[in-house]
């Protein structure tokens, strides 16, 4: 039986194998247990597609929006939802609006993975549930899978979507089978 984290990992594997233009970019995504296990083992399979980057959420997201506007499929892992707040201009003003500004002629295939909710050792600054903020932004799709099966399916749908998707994972679901 697969748990939520393993399902996300499998979704990433399938997405990377199926889409030659897909890249996973974020903090710790190439570590041995990458991104809480969700990218575990992917660097060994696709070292050119798993990019660990310095801490700068604004720069990471801006780079990925640029990649997406050029036809590459960027999967951003910010970890905690609060870290995405440093990249709100890139998410809300650039990624969400790009396709509309060009009359639907320019897609932005970007998936932004965010973990939310309280967990062990999380203080008040890393335990918020901000999904409603993103759901109110025209041009963004927001998905929040509640089962392992949904996590894999929605991640693949997000990866193959032509426009920005915010993929939100509640940390309490990571061990759910």
C-alpha positions in Angstrom: 0.0 0.0 0.0 1.4 3.4 -1.0 1.4 6.4 1.3 0.8 10.0 0.3 4.6 10.9 0.0 5.3 7.8 -2.1 2.3 8.7 -4.3 3.8 12.2 -4.9 7.2 10.7 -5.6 5.6 8.3 -8.1 3.7 11.1 -9.7 7.0 13.0 -10.1 8.7 10.0 -11.6 5.9 9.4 -14.1 5.8 13.1 -15.0 9.6 13.4 -15.5 9.6 10.2 -17.6 6.6 11.4 -19.8 7.5 15.0 -20.2 11.0 15.7 -21.5 10.6 19.4 -20.7 9.8 18.9 -16.9 12.1 20.1 -14.2 11.8 20.0 -10.4 13.4 23.0 -8.7 13.5 23.9 -5.0 15.3 23.6 -1.8 16.6 20.1 -0.9 14.9 18.4 -3.9 18.2 16.6 -4.8 18.9 15.4 -1.2 18.9 11.7 -0.4 15.4 11.9 1.2 14.6 14.9 -1.0 11.7 17.2 0.0 10.3 15.1 2.8 10.7 12.0 0.6 8.6 13.4 -2.3 11.6 13.7 -4.6 13.6 10.8 -3.1 15.7 9.0 -5.7 14.8 11.3 -8.5 18.2 13.0 -8.7 19.8 9.6 -9.4 17.3 9.0 -12.3 17.3 12.6 -13.7 20.3 14.6 -12.4 19.8 17.2 -15.1 16.2 17.8 -14.2 16.3 18.0 -10.4 17.8 21.4 -9.4 18.6 22.3 -5.8 18.8 26.1 -5.6 19.9 28.7 -3.0 17.3 30.1 -0.6 15.5 32.9 -2.5 11.9 32.1 -3.1 11.3 35.1 -5.3 14.3 34.3 -7.5 13.3 30.6 -7.7 9.8 31.3 -8.7 10.7 34.1 -11.1 13.2 31.7 -12.8 10.5 29.0 -13.1 7.9 31.4 -14.4 10.4 32.4 -17.1 11.1 28.8 -17.9 7.4 28.1 -18.2 6.9 31.0 -20.5 9.6 29.5 -22.8 7.7 26.2 -22.9 9.5 24.3 -20.2 7.5 22.6 -17.4 8.6 23.9 -14.1 7.7 22.1 -10.8 8.6 24.4 -7.9 8.9 23.0 -4.4 8.8 25.7 -1.8 8.1 23.4 1.1 6.1 25.5 3.6 3.3 27.6 2.2 4.7 30.6 4.1 7.9 30.5 1.9 5.7 31.2 -1.2 4.7 34.5 0.4 8.1 35.8 -0.6 7.2 35.0 -4.3 3.7 36.4 -4.4 4.6 39.0 -7.2 5.9 36.2 -9.4 2.9 33.9 -8.6 0.0 36.4 -8.7 1.2 39.1 -11.1 3.3 37.1 -13.5 2.4 33.4 -13.6 -1.4 33.8 -13.1 -1.8 36.7 -15.5 0.7 35.9 -18.3 -1.8 33.8 -20.5 -4.5 36.5 -20.1 -2.2 39.3 -21.0 -1.4 37.7 -24.3 -5.0 36.7 -25.3 -4.6 33.1 -24.3 -1.7 32.5 -26.7 1.1 32.0 -24.1 0.7 29.3 -21.5 2.6 29.1 -18.2 3.0 25.4 -17.4 4.2 25.7 -13.8 3.3 23.6 -10.7 4.0 25.1 -7.3 4.0 22.6 -4.5 3.3 24.0 -1.0 3.0 22.2 2.3 0.6 23.7 4.8 -0.8 23.1 8.3 0.7 22.5 11.7 3.2 19.7 12.3 5.7 18.5 14.8 8.0 21.4 15.8 6.2 23.9 13.7 5.8 27.3 15.3 3.0 29.8 14.5 5.0 31.2 11.6 5.1 27.7 9.8 1.7 26.3 10.5 -0.8 28.3 8.5 -3.4 27.2 6.0 -3.4 29.8 3.3 -5.1 27.9 0.5 -8.0 30.4 0.4 -5.6 33.2 -0.6 -4.5 31.4 -3.7 -8.0 30.2 -4.6 -9.1 33.8 -5.0 -6.6 34.7 -7.7 -7.8 34.6 -11.3 -5.5 32.5 -13.5 -4.5 30.1 -10.8 -5.8 26.6 -10.3 -5.5 25.3 -6.7 -5.6 21.6 -5.9 -5.4 20.0 -2.4 -5.5 16.2 -2.6 -6.8 14.4 0.4 -5.7 10.8 -0.4 -2.6 9.2 -1.8 -4.4 8.3 -5.0 -5.6 11.8 -5.5 -2.1 13.1 -4.7 -0.5 11.2 -7.6 -3.4 11.9 -10.0 -3.6 15.6 -9.3 0.2 16.0 -9.4 0.3 14.5 -12.9 -2.7 16.6 -14.0 -0.9 19.7 -12.6 2.3 18.8 -14.4 0.6 18.4 -17.7 -1.6 21.5 -17.3 -0.7 24.4 -19.6 -1.3 27.0 -16.9 -0.2 27.6 -13.2 -1.3 25.2 -10.6 -0.9 25.5 -6.9 -0.5 22.0 -5.5 -1.1 22.1 -1.7 -0.3 19.2 0.6 -1.3 19.1 4.3 1.6 17.8 6.2 -0.7 15.5 8.3 -1.5 13.5 5.2 2.1 12.6 4.3 1.9 9.3 6.1 -1.6 8.4 5.1 -1.9 5.2 3.1 
